[in-house]
Amino acid sequence: MTKSRAALAAAVVTLLTGLTAACGGAGTTSTAAAAFDPNACQGGTLTVLNHRGQGNFDPAELYTSGGGKVPTLVFRTLTTRNHTTDGPDSAKVVPDLATDTGEPNADATVWTYHLKSGLTFEDGTPIRSGDVKYGLERSFAPELPGGPPYLRDWLVGGEDYQGPYKGGELASIETPDDSTIIFRLRKPEGDFPFLATATQFAPVPRDKDTGTAYQKHPVSSGPYKVVSNDGGKSIVLDRNPHWSRALDDQRLACPDRVQVTSGLDTSVINQRLAAGTGDDAHAVTSDSNVDASVLARLAGDPALKKRVVTGYFGETQYLAFNPTVKPFDDVRVRQAISYAIDRESVINAVGGSAVAKPATTFLPDQPAFGYAPYDYFPAGRSGDAAKAKDLLAQAGYPSGLTITLSHSTVTGDGSGPEVAAAVQQALGKAGITVKLEGTADDDYQTKYQKPATEPGLFLASWGADWPSGGPFLAPIFDGRQILTDGGNYNSAQLNDPQVNAEIDAANKLTDPAQAARAWGALDAELGRQAYTVPLYHPIYERLYGKGVKNAYVSQWNGLYDLSRISVK
């Protein structure tokens, strides 16, 4: 579940193929708008400073979808998100390797794509439909884990397929000719064009596949090729000489080289970006929010403030209930906790209103997800302790009760001790004594993702794999996605036939506007049952170097679009 943030536009700039691209800063602040010429943006080295490593740089193992992150510079996919604007249209799917976003049959169980002509790999050999099919089949191999699970669930025969190294070909992916690829699904999926943005849809030539070693030098279909890769900690990309803007209208690919360095402390990243000296003048970050030291400087440093971009990602931080554990099997107890919560204190605990905004809905408050505003348990700014006590009395706890809240021990990730303490304090005002139970991050996720060990109450978050209600609601509330052996996100362990049917009905819709309305209605319906307590939606405030131009974040994932950036 990808994590990223959406953009607020800044300067109006010149047109590229009839569409706009923002120049300089975006968001609540902006730089002076200098004319940006996409035909004269070549040259230089773009530096990317990250906290988290890129991981295995193999398209089968990467968990990224349609955004402007580093993999988008190397791997083209059947579709992508709209890179040519920072407005609402940036959350839409557009063709990439394919001629369109896909041709569904009547019930969206068969999707057909045709490749553009003239496409080549970095060595000049043609890209064929068989290369896309092989790349997808590799993502099923146990040796190459880590990618999104949807293909295994959606494709006919996908649940048992073990990849091309052991299982031959997957019959539900057909390539009748070198430019056509057909997908046969076991159920309707109107969101298939969104899934086709995932890196698993990048073509891989079979004769260049080196298995687990492929990530050291994957064959590029995008504007850059991998020169060196130190296990994702340091990646150097140079131009792919066989890429052309004439065949890729989504990526400007302005710099000559891209240097990615990961494993840095977030405070170090912010210090280097703020100073902006040497190579850091041409630097951005893909994953590090501005810290308190930078936020404190913005009011008195206009030049620094102009280099901060604001973005929003489709993500919700929330309290999760396990109704199989008492007293959370009683909806009145869950409702009481919903009333008692003090969102203002939670937001203050994570850094204030600059980095988070209160949430009362599970779906993020963006139209693409189908956001329908509701607040069934209004807690005001600091909680409604009286209403909470009343509900507890109705549930048989007139003198209050004692519960345990599980949380991560990692500070700053939204599920850590600072948020847990804020929740503890708020619930205490309603007569609920909260015992805190901290667990190291990896062990914490393992514990709450397995029904047998899932706590009764814990802190969690969910971010969308693409801007639609489907990947947001289905993994959390579809009873058929409950996984008993681990990797389970349906914390309520809800398996309601009516909810499952509504999910299926929404999945059949291929019109994004109709689907959004259906997902919004389902979110509002589920919200009444208080299976979760939404706490906040994160906000990203991110710096870029003094010599960076055309830096904006998209409404797909809220990240800098690296494919559009240039350096002065």
C-alpha positions in Angstrom: 0.0 0.0 0.0 1.8 2.7 -1.4 2.4 6.0 0.6 2.4 9.4 -1.2 0.8 12.8 -1.2 -1.3 14.9 -3.7 -0.3 18.3 -5.0 -1.6 21.8 -4.7 -0.6 23.7 -7.9 1.5 26.8 -7.9 2.7 28.7 -11.0 1.1 28.7 -14.5 3.7 27.8 -17.0 4.2 26.9 -20.6 2.4 24.2 -22.5 3.7 20.7 -23.4 1.7 18.9 -26.0 -1.2 21.1 -25.0 -1.0 20.4 -21.3 0.5 22.4 -18.4 3.4 21.6 -16.1 4.0 23.6 -13.0 7.3 25.4 -12.6 9.2 25.8 -9.4 7.4 25.2 -6.1 3.9 23.9 -5.8 1.5 23.8 -2.9 0.7 26.6 -0.4 3.9 28.4 -1.5 5.6 28.9 -4.8 8.7 30.2 -6.5 8.6 33.0 -9.0 7.4 31.5 -12.2 10.2 31.5 -14.8 9.3 30.2 -18.2 9.9 26.5 -18.4 10.9 25.2 -21.8 10.6 21.4 -21.9 12.7 21.4 -25.1 15.6 23.1 -23.4 15.6 21.3 -20.0 18.4 18.8 -20.8 21.5 18.3 -18.7 22.9 18.0 -15.2 22.5 15.5 -12.5 19.4 15.2 -10.3 20.2 13.9 -6.8 17.5 12.0 -4.8 18.1 11.8 -1.1 15.9 9.1 0.6 15.5 7.6 4.1 14.1 4.2 3.0 16.1 2.1 0.5 14.7 1.4 -2.9 14.7 -2.3 -2.2 15.4 -4.9 -4.9 15.2 -2.9 -8.1 13.4 -5.6 -10.0 10.0 -4.8 -11.5 8.6 -8.0 -10.1 9.5 -7.0 -6.5 8.8 -3.3 -6.5 5.6 -2.1 -4.8 4.9 1.0 -6.8 2.0 2.1 -9.0 1.9 4.8 -11.5 3.7 7.6 -9.6 6.7 9.7 -10.3 9.1 7.6 -8.2 12.5 6.3 -9.3 11.2 3.1 -10.9 9.1 5.2 -13.3 12.3 6.5 -14.8 13.4 3.0 -15.8 10.2 0.9 -16.3 7.4 1.8 -18.6 4.1 0.0 -18.1 0.9 -0.6 -20.1 -0.6 2.5 -18.4 0.6 5.2 -16.1 -0.8 8.1 -14.2 -1.0 11.5 -16.0 2.4 13.0 -15.7 1.6 16.1 -17.8 -0.3 18.1 -15.1 -0.3 18.7 -11.4 -4.1 19.3 -11.3 -6.9 16.9 -10.7 -6.2 15.2 -14.0 -2.9 14.0 -12.6 -4.9 11.3 -10.7 -6.2 9.8 -14.0 -4.9 6.8 -15.8 -3.4 7.4 -19.3 -1.7 5.1 -21.9 2.0 4.4 -21.6 3.3 1.4 -23.6 -0.3 0.8 -24.7 -2.4 2.8 -27.2 -5.2 3.3 -24.7 -6.1 2.5 -21.1 -7.6 -0.9 -22.0 -10.6 -2.3 -23.8 -12.9 -4.2 -21.4 -15.6 -6.7 -22.3 -19.2 -6.2 -21.2 -18.6 -7.3 -17.5 -14.9 -6.2 -17.2 -13.6 -9.7 -16.9 -11.5 -9.5 -20.0 -9.2 -6.6 -20.8 -7.3 -6.1 -24.1 -4.3 -3.9 -24.8 -2.4 -3.0 -27.9 1.2 -1.8 -27.8 2.4 1.3 -29.6 4.6 0.7 -32.5 8.4 1.5 -32.4 8.9 0.7 -28.7 12.4 -0.6 -27.8 14.5 -1.7 -24.9 17.7 0.1 -23.9 19.7 -2.1 -26.4 17.4 -1.2 -29.3 15.5 -4.5 -29.5 11.8 -4.3 -30.0 9.4 -4.5 -27.1 6.7 -7.1 -27.8 3.6 -8.2 -26.0 5.4 -11.4 -25.0 7.9 -9.4 -23.0 5.0 -7.8 -21.0 3.5 -11.2 -20.4 6.8 -12.7 -19.3 7.4 -9.7 -16.9 4.0 -10.3 -15.3 4.6 -14.1 -15.0 7.9 -13.4 -13.2 6.1 -11.5 -10.5 4.4 -14.8 -9.5 7.7 -16.5 -8.8 8.3 -17.2 -5.0 11.9 -16.2 -5.6 10.8 -12.6 -6.4 8.4 -11.6 -3.6 7.2 -8.1 -2.7 4.9 -6.9 -5.4 1.2 -6.1 -5.0 -1.0 -9.2 -4.6 -3.8 -8.2 -7.0 -2.7 -10.3 -10.0 -2.7 -13.5 -8.0 -6.3 -12.7 -6.9 -7.6 -11.4 -10.2 -6.2 -13.5 -13.0 -7.8 -16.9 -13.8 -5.4 -19.5 -12.4 -3.3 -16.9 -10.6 -3.9 -18.2 -7.1 -1.9 -21.4 -7.9 0.6 -20.2 -10.5 4.3 -20.3 -9.4 5.9 -18.3 -12.1 7.8 -19.2 -15.3 10.8 -20.8 -13.6 8.6 -23.6 -12.2 5.1 -23.3 -13.6 5.5 -22.6 -17.3 3.1 -20.0 -18.8 0.0 -18.5 -17.3 -2.8 -19.2 -19.7 -5.0 -16.3 -18.6 -2.5 -13.9 -20.2 -2.7 -14.2 -23.9 -0.5 -12.7 -26.7 -2.2 -13.5 -30.0 0.4 -11.3 -31.8 3.5 -9.2 -30.9 1.4 -6.1 -30.2 -1.7 -7.5 -28.4 -2.0 -8.8 -24.9 -5.3 -10.0 -23.3 -6.0 -10.6 -19.6 -8.8 -13.0 -18.5 -10.0 -12.3 -14.9 -12.0 -14.5 -12.6 -14.2 -11.6 -11.5 -15.1 -8.2 -12.8 -12.5 -5.5 -12.1 -13.2 -2.0 -13.4 -10.0 -0.8 -11.8 -7.8 -2.9 -14.1 -6.3 0.2 -15.9 -5.1 1.4 -12.5 -3.4 -1.9 -11.8 -1.8 -1.8 -15.2 0.3 1.1 -13.9 2.2 -1.2 -11.5 5.8 -2.0 -12.3 4.9 -5.7 -12.7 3.5 -4.6 -16.1 7.0 -3.6 -17.3 8.3 -5.7 -20.1 11.2 -8.1 -19.4 13.1 -9.8 -22.2 13.2 -13.5 -21.4 16.8 -14.0 -22.7 18.0 -11.2 -20.4 16.4 -12.5 -17.2 18.9 -13.5 -14.6 16.4 -14.4 -11.9 17.2 -12.8 -8.5 20.2 -11.1 -10.0 18.1 -9.2 -12.5 17.6 -6.3 -10.1 21.3 -5.4 -10.5 20.8 -4.5 -14.1 17.2 -4.6 -15.2 16.7 -3.9 -18.9 15.2 -0.4 -19.3 12.1 0.5 -21.3 12.1 4.0 -19.9 14.2 7.1 -20.4 17.0 6.0 -18.0 19.0 2.8 -17.6 20.7 1.4 -14.5 24.5 2.1 -14.5 25.1 0.8 -10.9 23.0 -0.5 -8.1 24.3 -1.1 -4.6 21.4 -3.1 -3.2 19.1 -0.1 -3.5 21.3 2.1 -1.2 22.9 3.8 -4.1 21.5 3.7 -7.6 23.0 5.6 -10.6 20.9 6.1 -13.7 22.1 7.4 -17.1 20.1 8.1 -20.3 18.7 5.3 -22.3 19.9 6.2 -25.8 17.0 4.3 -27.4 14.3 6.2 -25.6 12.5 9.0 -27.3 9.9 11.6 -26.2 8.2 11.0 -29.6 7.2 7.6 -28.2 6.7 8.7 -24.6 4.7 11.9 -24.0 4.5 11.3 -20.2 8.2 11.8 -19.2 10.4 14.8 -19.9 13.6 13.1 -18.6 15.5 16.4 -18.4 18.7 15.5 -16.4 21.4 13.5 -18.0 22.0 11.5 -14.8 20.0 10.6 -11.7 21.9 9.7 -8.5 19.8 8.1 -5.7 21.2 7.8 -2.2 19.1 6.0 0.5 19.5 5.1 4.1 19.9 8.7 5.3 18.4 10.0 8.5 15.5 12.3 7.7 17.1 15.2 9.7 20.2 14.9 7.6 18.1 15.0 4.4 16.4 18.1 5.6 19.7 19.8 6.6 21.2 19.0 3.2 18.2 20.2 1.2 17.8 23.4 3.3 21.5 24.3 2.9 21.3 23.4 -0.8 25.1 23.6 -1.5 27.1 21.6 -4.1 25.2 18.7 -5.5 22.5 19.2 -2.9 21.3 22.3 -4.8 20.0 19.8 -7.4 18.4 17.5 -4.9 14.9 16.3 -3.9 13.6 13.6 -1.6 11.0 10.9 -2.4 10.1 10.0 1.2 11.1 12.5 3.8 8.8 15.1 5.3 10.2 18.4 6.6 11.0 18.1 10.2 10.3 20.4 13.1 13.5 22.4 12.7 12.6 23.3 9.1 9.0 24.1 10.0 10.2 26.5 12.7 12.3 28.4 10.1 9.7 28.9 7.4 8.0 32.0 8.8 11.2 33.9 9.0 12.9 32.6 5.8 10.8 33.4 2.7 13.4 31.9 0.4 13.3 28.6 2.2 9.5 28.7 2.3 9.4 29.0 -1.5 11.2 25.6 -1.7 8.6 23.7 0.3 6.0 21.7 -1.6 2.7 20.6 0.0 1.1 17.3 -1.0 -1.6 14.9 0.2 -1.6 11.1 -0.2 -4.7 8.9 0.0 -3.9 7.5 3.4 -5.8 7.3 6.8 -4.3 6.7 10.2 -6.8 5.0 12.4 -7.6 3.0 15.5 -8.5 -0.6 14.5 -10.9 -2.8 16.5 -10.9 -6.6 16.6 -14.6 -7.4 17.4 -13.7 -11.0 18.2 -12.0 -9.6 21.4 -14.2 -8.4 24.3 -15.4 -5.7 24.9 -15.0 -4.6 21.3 -17.6 -7.0 20.2 -20.2 -4.5 21.5 -20.8 -1.7 19.0 -21.6 0.7 21.8 -18.1 0.3 23.2 -16.6 1.0 19.8 -18.9 4.0 19.5 -17.9 5.3 22.9 -14.3 5.2 22.0 -15.1 7.0 18.7 -16.8 9.8 20.7 -14.0 10.0 23.3 -11.1 10.4 20.8 -9.3 13.8 20.9 -8.1 14.3 17.3 -6.5 17.6 18.1 -4.2 16.0 20.6 -3.3 13.2 18.2 -2.5 15.7 15.5 -0.4 17.7 17.9 1.4 14.5 18.8 2.5 13.9 15.2 3.7 17.5 14.6 0.6 19.7 14.3 -1.7 20.8 11.5 1.1 21.3 9.1 1.6 17.5 8.8 -1.9 16.1 9.5 -5.5 17.0 9.2 -8.4 15.4 11.2 -10.3 12.5 9.7 -13.8 11.3 10.4 -14.2 9.1 7.3 -12.1 6.1 6.4 -11.8 7.1 2.8 -9.4 10.1 2.3 -11.1 13.4 1.5 -10.3 13.4 -2.2 -12.8 13.0 -5.0 -11.0 10.2 -6.8 -11.6 7.9 -3.8 -15.4 8.6 -3.7 -15.1 10.7 -0.5 -18.5 11.2 1.1 -18.3 13.4 4.2 -19.8 12.0 7.4 -19.1 12.2 11.1 -21.4 9.8 13.0 -19.7 10.3 16.3 -18.8 14.0 16.5 -16.1 14.5 19.1 -15.5 18.2 18.5 -11.9 19.5 19.0 -11.1 17.4 22.1 -13.6 14.5 22.4 -17.1 14.1 23.9 -16.4 12.4 27.2 -20.0 12.7 28.4 -21.4 11.0 25.3 -18.8 8.3 25.6 -19.7 7.6 29.3 -23.3 7.4 28.4 -22.7 4.7 25.8 -20.4 2.8 28.1 -23.2 2.8 30.8 -25.6 1.4 28.2 -23.1 -1.3 27.3 -22.9 -2.3 31.0 -19.8 -0.3 32.1 -21.2 2.5 34.2 -17.9 2.8 36.1 -15.8 2.7 33.0 -13.5 -0.1 31.8 -9.9 -1.1 31.3 -8.5 -1.9 27.8 -5.1 -2.5 26.1 -3.9 -0.4 23.1 -1.2 -2.0 21.0 1.2 0.2 19.1 4.5 0.3 17.4 7.6 1.4 19.3 8.8 3.5 16.3 8.3 7.2 16.9 7.1 9.3 14.0 5.3 6.7 11.9 1.8 7.5 13.1 1.4 4.2 15.0 4.0 4.9 17.6 4.1 5.8 21.3 3.4 9.5 20.9 0.0 8.8 19.2 -0.8 6.0 21.7 -0.2 8.3 24.6 -2.6 10.9 23.1 -5.3 8.3 22.7 -4.7 7.1 26.2 -5.1 10.5 27.7 -8.3 11.2 25.7 -10.0 8.0 26.6 -9.1 8.4 30.3 -11.4 11.5 30.4 -14.2 9.2 29.5 -13.4 6.7 32.3 -11.6 4.3 30.0 -8.2 3.2 31.5 -5.8 2.4 28.6 -2.8 0.1 29.1 -0.2 0.7 26.4 1.5 -2.3 24.8 4.4 -1.4 22.5 6.0 -3.8 20.0 9.0 -3.4 17.7 7.8 -2.4 14.2 8.3 -5.6 12.2 7.0 -7.8 15.0 4.1 -5.4 15.5 3.0 -5.7 11.9 3.3 -9.5 12.0 1.2 -9.6 15.2 -1.7 -7.5 14.0 -1.8 -9.0 10.5 -2.6 -12.5 11.8 -6.1 -13.0 13.1 -4.9 -15.5 15.8 -2.6 -12.9 17.3 -4.4 -9.7 16.4 -4.9 -7.4 19.4 -8.4 -6.1 20.4 -7.4 -2.4 19.8 -4.4 -1.2 17.9 -3.0 1.7 15.8 -2.9 1.2 12.0 -2.8 3.0 8.7 -3.8 2.3 5.2 -2.7 4.0 2.0 -4.2 3.4 -1.5 -2.3 1.6 -4.2 -4.1 3.9 -6.7 -6.6 6.7 -6.4 -9.8 4.7 -6.1 -12.0 3.5 -3.3 -11.5 -0.2 -4.3 -7.9 -0.7 -3.1 -8.8 1.3 0.0 -12.0 -0.5 1.2 -11.8 -4.0 -0.2 -8.6 -5.1 1.7 -10.0 -3.8 5.0 -13.7 -4.9 4.8 -14.0 -7.7 2.1 -14.5 -11.0 4.1 -13.0 -13.0 1.2 -9.7 -11.2 1.8 -9.3 -12.4 5.3 -5.9 -14.2 5.5 -5.5 -16.5 8.5 -1.8 -17.3 8.0 -0.6 -13.6 8.0 -0.8 -10.5 5.8 -4.4 -9.9 6.9 -5.7 -6.3 6.9 -9.3 -7.0 7.6 -8.9 -6.2 11.3 -12.6 -6.4 12.0 -12.6 -9.9 10.4 -15.8 -8.8 8.8 -17.3 -11.2 6.3 -20.7 -9.7 5.6 -22.4 -11.1 2.4 -24.1 -7.7 1.8 -20.8 -5.8 2.0 -19.0 -8.3 -0.2 -21.8 -8.0 -2.7 -21.5 -4.2 -2.7 -17.8 -4.5 -3.3 -18.4 -6.8 -6.2 -20.9 -4.3 -7.7 -18.5 -1.4 -7.4 -15.7 -3.5 -8.9 -17.8 -4.0 -12.1 -18.0 -0.3 -12.8 -15.5 0.9 -15.4 -16.6 4.6 -15.2 -14.5 6.2 -12.5 -17.2 8.7 -11.5 -19.8 5.9 -11.0 -17.3 3.8 -9.1 -16.4 6.7 -6.9 -20.0 7.2 -5.9 -20.4 3.5 -5.1 -17.3 3.4 -2.9 -18.3 6.6 -1.1 -21.7 5.1 -0.3 -20.1 1.9 1.0 -17.7 3.9 3.2 -20.6 5.8 4.7 -22.5 2.6 5.4 -19.5 0.9 7.1 -18.7 4.0 9.1 -21.9 3.6 11.2 -20.6 0.3 12.5 -17.5 1.9 14.0 -15.1 -0.9 12.9 -12.4 1.8 12.9 -11.8 5.2 14.4 -10.3 7.4 11.7 -7.7 9.8 13.3 -6.1 11.8 10.6 -4.9 12.1 7.0 -1.2 12.9 6.6 0.1 16.0 4.9 3.6 16.1 3.3 5.7 19.2 3.4 8.9 18.5 1.4 11.9 20.5 0.4 13.7 20.7 -2.8 17.2 22.1 -3.7 17.9 25.7 -4.8 18.7 24.6 -8.4 15.7 22.4 -9.0 13.0 23.4 -11.5 9.6 22.1 -12.4 9.2 20.5 -9.0 5.6 19.6 -8.3 3.8 16.7 -6.6 0.9 14.8 -8.2 -2.6 14.1 -7.0 -1.9 10.4 -7.7 0.5 9.9 -4.9 1.5 13.3 -3.6 5.2 12.7 -4.4 7.6 14.7 -6.6 7.3 13.6 -10.1 10.9 12.8 -10.9 10.1 12.3 -14.6 9.3 16.0 -15.0 12.0 17.7 -12.8 15.0 19.6 -14.3 18.1 21.1 -12.7 19.5 24.6 -13.3 
